[in-house]
Amino acid sequence: MTLLSVNVNKVATLRNARGQNNPNLRQVTTDLLEYGAQGITVHPRPDQRHIKKQDVYELKELLTHYNTTNNTHIEFNIEGFPSPDFIELIQEVQPEQVTLVPDPPDAITSNAGWDCTHNKEFLIPIVETLHKFGARVSLFVDPIDVDPAFVEAFVGTQAERAELYTESFAKQFADGNKEAAISAYRKAADALLERGIELNAGHDLDLHNVGYLTRNIPEIKEVSIGHALICESLYLGFKTTISNYLSELKHHAH
């Protein structure tokens, strides 16, 4: 079974828009866990435009308490570019998993995988340091880049997992090219799995395409989904919310 880690960045974005504490990130995260989320993901950025540094500490505390109270093992996954500030944050928070992305800190969203062949020497000491902090390390990977040299370089970094960057899959799937969408991903998955690399996946996954992806690559351990999940939750929840408002307003009809 593939686990669902919910990226709560967009919840923080909505909260920050009003400068108050609605929605309350801690409460939303607790509710997500009660509804069955099997992991929580955040991607803090230096400008704190969504997840703030203090949020990361508070969510770690929340998850530790939740796991202890409920005898569960909900993992905290922190994504980011391995800048000195990011590494320091990981040392302090010590999440179960760290997902390293190659995008600069000011990027809107992660939109490329690591070039492991050219970044191997850069990544080796970073992965080693993160392991010392007790984290499993996942590297963001574009399946198009996965060739034998790439796989060798990836193995050399000592990272345990590859997160398949699924934007191109999602685009082709939306265009109706399901078989073409999955083929490069299945090939890349096989090449990584053969060398003992575990798989995660994320980016532009939604209710329409995630089932097809994970049925065809059932070895995927975890998907991380945020933007689409929040958007879909709005629509799935609108009917109940509008109905509740109308019910409340009936009491005030003249």
C-alpha positions in Angstrom: 0.0 0.0 0.0 1.2 3.5 -0.9 1.0 5.9 2.0 -0.5 9.4 1.7 1.6 12.3 3.2 -0.4 15.5 3.1 1.6 18.7 2.3 0.1 21.4 4.4 1.9 24.4 2.8 -1.3 25.7 1.2 -3.1 25.7 4.6 -0.3 28.0 5.8 -0.6 30.1 2.7 -4.3 30.7 3.4 -3.7 31.5 7.0 -0.9 34.0 6.1 -3.2 35.8 3.7 -5.1 37.4 6.6 -2.2 37.6 9.0 -4.2 35.8 11.7 -4.5 32.2 12.7 -7.4 31.0 10.6 -7.2 28.3 9.5 -5.3 27.1 12.5 -2.4 24.9 11.1 -2.1 22.8 14.2 -5.8 22.0 14.3 -6.0 21.3 10.6 -3.0 19.0 10.8 -4.6 17.2 13.8 -7.9 16.8 11.8 -6.0 15.5 8.8 -4.5 12.8 10.9 -7.8 11.9 12.4 -9.3 11.6 8.9 -6.5 9.1 8.0 -3.5 11.0 6.6 -0.5 8.8 7.0 2.2 11.5 6.9 2.7 15.3 7.0 4.9 17.2 4.6 6.1 20.8 4.7 8.4 22.7 2.5 9.7 25.8 4.4 11.3 28.6 2.4 13.5 31.4 3.6 10.8 34.1 2.9 8.3 32.1 5.0 5.5 32.8 2.5 3.7 29.7 3.6 5.2 27.4 6.3 7.0 29.5 8.9 10.0 28.2 10.8 8.0 28.2 14.0 5.4 26.0 12.3 8.0 23.3 11.7 8.8 23.2 15.4 5.1 23.1 16.4 4.2 20.4 13.9 7.1 18.2 15.1 5.8 18.6 18.6 2.3 17.8 17.5 3.3 14.7 15.6 5.4 13.4 18.4 2.5 13.9 20.9 0.0 12.3 18.4 2.2 9.3 17.8 2.8 8.8 21.5 -0.8 9.2 22.4 -2.2 7.0 19.7 0.6 4.5 19.4 1.1 5.4 15.7 4.0 6.2 13.5 3.0 9.2 11.4 6.1 10.5 9.7 7.2 14.1 9.3 8.7 14.8 5.9 10.5 18.1 5.4 11.4 19.2 1.9 13.9 21.8 0.8 17.1 22.9 -0.7 20.0 22.0 1.5 21.2 25.4 2.4 23.0 25.9 5.8 19.8 27.3 7.4 17.8 24.3 6.1 20.4 21.8 7.5 20.3 23.6 10.8 16.6 23.3 10.9 16.7 19.6 10.3 19.3 19.2 13.0 16.9 20.9 15.5 13.7 19.2 14.4 15.0 15.7 13.4 12.1 14.6 11.1 11.8 11.0 10.0 12.4 12.0 6.3 14.1 14.8 4.5 13.4 15.3 0.8 16.1 17.3 -0.9 15.1 19.4 -4.0 17.5 21.2 -6.3 15.4 24.4 -6.7 16.7 27.7 -5.4 15.1 29.0 -2.2 13.0 31.7 -4.0 11.4 29.3 -6.5 7.6 29.2 -6.5 7.5 25.4 -6.6 9.9 22.5 -7.2 10.1 22.0 -11.0 13.2 19.9 -11.6 14.9 16.8 -10.3 18.5 16.5 -9.1 21.2 16.0 -11.7 22.8 13.4 -9.6 25.6 12.7 -12.1 27.0 16.3 -11.7 25.8 16.9 -8.1 27.0 13.6 -6.5 30.0 15.2 -4.7 27.8 18.0 -3.5 25.2 15.6 -2.2 27.4 13.0 -0.5 28.3 15.1 2.6 24.8 16.5 2.9 23.2 13.1 2.9 25.8 11.9 5.4 25.0 14.8 7.7 21.2 14.2 7.5 21.7 10.6 8.3 23.6 11.6 11.5 20.4 13.5 12.5 18.4 10.3 12.1 16.6 11.2 8.9 15.9 9.0 5.9 16.9 11.0 2.8 14.9 11.2 -0.4 16.1 13.0 -3.5 13.8 14.6 -6.0 14.3 12.9 -9.4 13.0 13.4 -12.9 12.5 10.0 -14.5 13.6 11.4 -17.8 17.1 11.8 -16.3 17.4 8.2 -15.1 20.0 6.4 -17.1 22.7 3.9 -15.9 25.2 6.7 -15.0 22.5 8.6 -13.1 21.6 5.5 -11.1 25.2 4.8 -10.2 25.6 8.4 -9.1 22.4 8.2 -7.1 23.6 5.1 -5.3 26.8 6.8 -4.5 25.0 9.6 -2.6 23.8 7.0 -0.1 20.2 8.4 -0.2 17.6 5.7 0.5 14.8 7.0 -1.6 14.0 8.8 -4.9 10.9 10.9 -5.1 9.7 10.7 -8.7 8.8 14.2 -9.9 5.5 13.6 -11.5 4.6 16.8 -13.4 5.2 15.3 -16.9 3.2 12.2 -15.9 0.3 14.4 -14.8 0.4 16.5 -18.0 0.4 13.5 -20.3 -2.3 11.8 -18.2 -4.5 14.9 -18.5 -4.0 14.8 -22.3 -5.3 11.3 -22.4 -2.0 9.6 -23.0 -2.0 7.3 -20.1 0.3 4.6 -21.5 2.9 7.2 -22.6 2.6 9.0 -19.3 3.5 5.9 -17.2 6.1 4.3 -19.4 9.1 6.5 -18.6 8.2 6.3 -14.9 7.9 2.5 -14.9 11.3 2.2 -16.6 13.0 4.7 -14.2 11.3 2.9 -11.2 12.7 -0.5 -12.3 16.2 0.9 -12.7 16.2 2.5 -9.2 14.5 -0.5 -7.5 17.0 -2.8 -9.0 19.7 -1.0 -7.0 17.8 -1.1 -3.8 16.5 2.5 -4.0 13.0 3.0 -2.6 10.4 5.2 -4.3 8.2 8.1 -3.3 6.3 10.3 -5.8 4.9 13.9 -5.9 4.0 17.0 -7.8 0.7 17.6 -9.7 -0.8 14.3 -8.4 -4.5 14.4 -7.8 -7.6 12.2 -7.4 -7.7 11.6 -11.2 -4.2 10.3 -11.7 -2.7 9.0 -8.4 -4.5 5.7 -8.6 -3.3 5.0 -12.1 0.3 5.9 -11.1 0.3 3.7 -8.0 -1.4 0.8 -9.6 1.2 0.7 -12.3 4.1 1.4 -9.9 2.8 -0.3 -6.7 6.3 -0.1 -5.2 5.9 3.6 -4.5 6.1 3.9 -0.7 4.6 7.3 -0.3 3.0 10.1 -2.3 3.1 13.7 -1.1 0.1 15.8 -2.2 -0.8 19.3 -1.2 -2.1 21.8 -3.8 -4.5 19.4 -5.5 -5.7 17.9 -2.3 -6.6 21.3 -0.8 -8.3 22.4 -4.1 -10.3 19.1 -4.2 -11.2 19.4 -0.6 -12.8 22.9 -1.3 -15.0 21.4 -4.0 -15.9 18.3 -2.1 -16.7 20.4 0.9 -18.6 23.3 -0.8 -22.0 21.5 -0.9 -22.0 20.8 2.9 -20.7 24.3 3.7 -23.2 26.1 1.6 -26.0 24.0 3.0 -24.9 24.8 6.6 -24.8 28.5 5.8 -28.3 28.4 4.3 -29.5 26.5 7.4 -28.1 29.1 9.7 -29.5 32.0 7.7 -33.1 30.5 7.7 -33.3 31.3 11.4 -32.8 35.0 10.6 -35.3 35.3 7.8 -37.9 38.1 8.2 
